[in-house]
């Protein structure tokens, strides 16, 4: 169920999701279970999954959810347009266009409402996979920044690393070839693309260095520098909260390795803050960090 938002028609985009009222930064917008979860042999969506996909659709979905899947994009695809019934090929095209990959389990998940989020290279909505109290997969969506009433809610279809490594023309070509649209977000249409590309490429290179850093003290310094760089360039970079959580976890583990209590506390508070947003207040990871911060006894996160 959407909070303070609704699916509406968007000019030149088809369907999209719009804020009905002002949405505060970090506020939860949507928490949704997938209607189809599909594991693929090589972690990609190819036509040879069509049979397994059809079986999940035909055997597992209610008639109501079948109708909702049938109405998902791509509406303007010649193979799909104006269909009253859906066959395996049309289902494959819809799944390929709308499925989200769960980076933790590496399977593909199809959502009814979340599929209506359009893309922006400077998104105002973040997302992360989690589990509900019964252990079911869910995806949570939350505001990256304050969002005005009437503003479209947009996510980034790619990871931060992949986004920041590409120049404007390369991003547009990627989405045209893989998602059948030419991105016209504020970044792609900006006249200041040279500055934007430089800052984002510098951040990408910083992420690469952090990922390869072996010395924990160096890692701690660089992660703090990365967070500072994001804060100073908020108008052209908008990383999701789960990105901050992941690198805060890396900083926390580096602080444990270097036995720096001060840095353990610093990154531990960051991990707790972003885990509450991305995973939910009742998630196990939140409880684990709360206990460590209260006790002052810090251990590596898995």
Secondary structure, DSSP 4 states (H G I P E B T S, - for coil): --SSEEEEEETTTEEEEEESS-B-TT-EEEEE--SEEE--TTSS--GGGHHHHHHHHHHHS-HHHHHHHHTSS-TT-TTTTT-SS--HHHHHHHHHHHPEE-TTT--EEE-SSGGGPEE-TT-SEEEEEEE-TTS-EEEEEEESS-B-TTPEEEE-SS-HHHHHTS-HHHHHHHHHHHHS----STTTT-TTHHHHHHHHHHHHHHHHHHHH---HHHHHHHHHHHHHHHHHTTTT----HHHHHHHHHHHHHHHHHHT-HHHHHHHHHHHHHHHHHHT-TTSHHHHHHHHHHHHT------
